[in-house]
Amino acid sequence: MRATLMWAVPLVLVVAYLLIAKVITREPPMVSENFPVLDPDDVGATPAAPATTEVATFGSGCFWCTEAVFLQMKGVQKVVSGYSGGHVPNPTYEQICSGRTGHAEVVQVTFDPSVVSFAELLEVFWRSHDPTTLNRQGHDVGTQYRSAVFYHSERQKRLAERYKEKIDAAGVFPVPIVTQIVPFTEFFSAEAYHQDYYANNTQQPYCRAVIGPKVEKLRKVFHDRLKGE
């Protein structure tokens, strides 16, 4: 009996490990190669006095992943991981993880619209996560992991809503997108150790299993729009 138990415990641990690995590395739905883009009629006229910099705020699950993706893009000047959309001022990461503050994990992207447009950033946003799962990205579950665009202007709102409609109409995903498109209110920067997380922790298991493959896939899709290319 004792010998049986001695074998059973390691076997249980191995099975548990395999199940966890499968969940962690689960990929989002396959995205069509014919992913739609916003055409000139969708985008509309360029503002008469375009800004030299613009800010976009996106929530797409774990901000470690999102930050690593957007930092690759030409025209992106800065990406800060943080929290938006909640009701508690200056929340901590521990409070966010409780799901009771109402915040989403987000990245705030400062970019040069003469190099990369908001429409292009929306494409990166929707192609780099699963926007069809409510309050969930892979093994990360909770309202803090919701898919959301926090728009900073009526133009950003219009473009996000039009792009969402266009993706659904094209049948890119098997079910409709659940991304929230809501007005930006406040942004709170996350703790220092969350910033540049992937760059500083490339050998960490989560980075190797989840973030690394995601970044590589996006590098293939957007190879002509990356820094250093």
N, C-alpha and C positions, 0 to 999 in steps of 0.2 A: 504493500500500500504506500509506504513512504517513498519507494523508488518511483512509483507511478506519479506521485505528487511532485517529485523532483523534476520529472520530465514535463509535467503539465504546466508548471509555473513558467518556465522559459518559453514554452509553446504559446501560452497566452500572451506573453509580452511581445513575441514576434508578430503574432496576428494583430495585436493592438497597434504596433508600430506601422505595419503595412497599411492598416486602415487609416491611420492618421496621415501617413504620407500620401495616400490616394486623395484624401480630402484636401490637403494643403496644395497639392500640385494639380488639382482639378482645373481644367482650362475652361474659359468662357465659351459660349456657342461659337461655332465657326462663322466668321464674318465674310460675307460675299466679297469676291474680288471686284465686283462692280458696285462698290460702296458709293452711294451718291454724294455729290458735292453741291454746294450752293453756286448757282450760275449768276451772271451779272444782274439778271432781272430779280433774282432773290435778294441779292446783296443791296441793290439800289445805288443811289448816287453817293459818292464819297463826300464826307462833310466838307463844307467850304473852307474851313480852317482846321485841317486834321491835327490832332495832338501829336506831339513828338513821342509821348509814351502813353500807354493805356494799361488799365488793370483789369484782370479777369479772375473770377473766383469759382473754382470747381470742386465738387465733392464726388469722389468715385471710389469709395472704400478706403483702405489703408493709405494714408498720405505718403508713406515711404515710397510706395509704388508710383503714385501720381507725380510726386516731385521728381523722381528719377527720369520719368518719361519726358516731362516738359522741359527739363534742363537741357535735353539734347537738341532742342529746336533752335534754328537760326532766328534771330530777332527777339528771343526771350532773354531779358536782361537779368531777371531775378525771380526765384521761386521760393516762397516761404510757406512752410507747413504750419497749419493752425486750425482754428475752430471758428465756425460761423453758424448762424441760424438758431441760436439758443436763447435762453432767458436768464442765464447766470453770468454775471460779469467776471472777467478774468478767471475762467475755469482752469482747473488742473487736468492733466491727463487722466488721473485716477477718477476724477469726477466725470469726465467724458465717458470713460469706460463703463460707468454705472448705467449710462443711457438715460439718466434723469435730468440732465441739463438742457436737453433739446438740441444740442449742437451736433453738427456733422464734422467729421475730419475733412479738411479742405486744403487746397493749395491756393495761394494768392500769387498770380503770375503777372509780373510787370514786363510789358513787351513793347517793341517798336512796331507800330502798325504799318510803317512803310516797308518793313521787311517781312513780317508775318502778320496776317490779318486775324481778326477775331473768328471769322468763319473757318480759317485753317486750324485754329486752336480748338474749335468745336469738333472738327473732324478727328483730331488727335484724342480729344476727350472721349468721344463716343466709340472710337476704335480701340481704346486701351483698357476698357472694363466692360462688364456685363450690365447694361442699363435696363435689363428686363427683370431683375430680381429685386424685390422690394426689401429695403433695409438689409441687404446682404451682398457680400462679395466673397465667394468661395466659402472658407471656414469662418470668416468674420461676419458675425450676425449682430444686428442691433441698429437702431435709428441713426447712430453715429456713423454708420457705414452706408448711408443712403446715397443714391445717385442724385446729384443736384447741380444746377447752374444758378449761381447767385448773381443776377445781372446788375450792372452798375449804371445802365442807361436804357432808355426805351429802345434804342437801336440794338443793343445786345439782347434785350428781351425778344424783339421781333425776329432777329436772326436765329436765336436758339429755338423759338417756337416753330419757325418755318423749317429749320433743319430737322427737328424732331418729327414733324409731319412728313417730310420727304423720306426719311429713313423708314418710317412705318409703312408708307405707301409703296416703297420699293420691296417690302417684305424681306429686309435684310436679316431680321431676327424672327424666329418662329412664333414669338408672342410680342405684343406691343411694348414699347418703351415705357418705363415708369418714372423716368427722370423728372424731378421737380424743377420747375423754372420759376424762381421766386426772387423778389427784390433783395439786394444786398443791404444789410443793416450794419453789423459790426464784425470785425475780424480780430481775433486774439491769437497772437503768435504762440506756437507750441514751445515747449521747453527746449533748451539749446541742444540737448542730445538727439532730438528728433530732426534737426536740420541737417541736410546733406547726409542723411542716414545711410543710403545705399553706398555712396562714395566712401564713407568712413567704415563700412561694415560689409564689404563685398564677400567675405568668407563666412559670414554668419549664415546658419542653415536656412532661415527664411529668405534671406537675400539670394542665396544660391538657387533655392528651389522655386521661388515665386517671382521675385523682382527681376533677376537676371534674364530668365527666358522671356519675360514680358518686354523688357527693354530691347532684347535682340530682335524680337518679332517686329517691334515698332521701327527699329533701325532699318529693317528690310523694306517695310512699307514706305517710310518717309526718307529713304536714303539720300534723296536729292535736296532735302530741306534741313539737313542736320549740320550742326557746327563742325567745322573742320573738313567738310566734304566739298 
